[in-house]
């Protein structure tokens, strides 16, 4: 795994933790956060390739979508 990919996943974890704390929800264990972050980054890259969008802004949108589920 490359340096940038690891940084994106770490950022996604921080987004997830921040979002759950903001919503007063229980923060899951790190292993679960890593799994979710990996999925978010994969999806953000797929969307960015398809639309030409910014990966970071797409990741923020995906985290926001998680709260709606």
C-alpha positions in Angstrom: 0.0 0.0 0.0 1.4 3.4 -1.0 2.0 6.4 1.2 -0.8 8.5 -0.2 -3.3 5.6 0.1 -2.4 5.2 3.8 -2.8 8.9 4.4 -6.3 8.8 2.7 -7.3 5.9 4.9 -6.1 7.7 8.1 -8.0 10.8 7.0 -11.2 8.7 6.4 -10.8 7.2 9.9 -10.5 10.7 11.4 -13.7 11.7 9.5 -15.5 8.6 10.8 -14.5 9.2 14.4 -15.3 12.9 14.2 -18.7 12.2 12.7 -19.7 9.6 15.2 -18.5 11.7 18.1 -20.5 14.7 16.7 -23.6 12.5 16.5 -23.0 11.1 20.1 -22.6 7.6 18.7 -20.3 4.9 20.0 -17.0 4.8 18.1 -16.4 1.3 16.9 -13.0 -0.5 17.4 -10.1 0.5 15.2 -10.3 -2.7 13.1 -13.9 -1.8 12.1 -12.9 1.8 11.4 -10.1 0.6 9.2 -12.4 -1.6 7.3 -14.9 1.2 6.8 -12.1 3.6 5.8 -10.8 1.2 3.2 -14.2 0.9 1.7 -14.7 4.7 1.7 -11.3 5.3 0.0 -12.0 2.6 -2.6 -15.4 4.1 -3.4 -14.0 7.7 -3.5 -11.3 6.6 -6.0 -13.9 4.8 -8.1 -16.1 7.9 -8.2 -13.2 10.2 -8.9 -12.1 8.1 -11.9 -15.6 8.2 -13.2 -16.4 11.8 -12.6 -12.9 13.5 -12.4 -13.7 14.7 -8.9 -11.5 15.4 -5.9 -11.0 12.3 -3.8 -11.0 14.2 -0.5 -14.3 16.0 -1.1 -15.8 12.7 -2.3 -14.6 11.0 1.0 -16.3 13.7 3.0 -19.6 13.1 1.1 -19.3 9.4 1.7 -18.8 9.8 5.4 -21.8 12.2 5.5 -23.9 9.5 3.7 -23.0 7.0 6.4 -24.8 9.0 9.0 -28.0 8.9 6.9 -28.0 5.0 7.0 
